[in-house]
Amino acid sequence: MHGGHEVENPACPHTYWCALLDGLRLYSLATPNGWKVGILLEELGVSYDAHVVNIGAGKQFSSGFVGANPNSKIPALIDHDGPDGKAVAIMEAAAIMIYLVEKHRCDFLPTDVRLRCECLQWLFWQTGGQGPLTGNFGHFKVYAPAHEVDARNYGVARYGMEVQRLCSVLDRHLAGYGDFTGSPELRPQGPRQYLVGNKYSIADMACFPWAFMLWGKGYNRPGQPDAKDFLNVHQYTHLKAWVDRIAERPAVQRGIRVCAGSPKPWLNKDRKPKL
């Protein structure tokens, strides 16, 4: 899909493979998990086509999408110019991000072994902890059935504590604590502008969306305290400064609009009629 309109190719039932037989095609939705790849693509400045996968309507379970991503989750990427000259489908946002930065040989993933390891640590920290735990907090805070009061309250409390812990981890790191050398030194070495080597990387792109959500309205429910007040995120001053810094980047502002349900206003005009 692109801009809310499904891409059809009557000659091929595998729509996601055959709709556009060239270049990069992103299948996603403008959620925190989807934003990560959209942001990276915009930062890279490469040509690509973005197609909305309406997970609310169950489109991620369609046979075409499952062919590209058997896990039925967004985002998914198909590169028709794969490393061996053949199309390649990639699932999992972190895997997509690593693939893209390695293919385009950019400095969003450090080449220095120590810094590369640190960058990947934060990337996997995000996919294994920050994303799932913050997402579960959002589920119980916003979407859990209103009549399941005990279950909802337990989930909000349980995952809310984890979100606070994760925010504290980021806040302390951005404040300058720790340098991944194993040193017992606990005094901050000075605020960090970015997560790795004071240079913008895919670690920042991956961790930003979920932190950004906490200061927005995405996890608010009528009649309930705002998420930012419930979690007291105001205490994480270094984290907030980092969130604001990332949010000011033009490519980030474009990236969070990718697959938001309307055509990309910056899409190449020559390609638009083909979608």
Secondary structure, DSSP 8 states (H G I E B T S, - for coil): -BTTB----TT-S-HHHHSS-SSEEEEE-SSHHHHHHHHHHHHHT--EEEEE--GGGTGGGSHHHHHH-TT--S-EEEESS-TTSS-EEEESHHHHHHHHHHHTT-TTS--SHHHHHHHHHHHHHIIIIIHHHHHHHHIIIIIS-TT-HHHHHHHHHHHHHHHHHHHHHHHHHHHT---SS-----S-----SSSBTTB--HHHHHHHHHHHHHTSSTT--TTS--HHHHTTGGG-HHHHHHHHHHHT-HHHHHHTTTTSSS--TTS-TTTGGG-
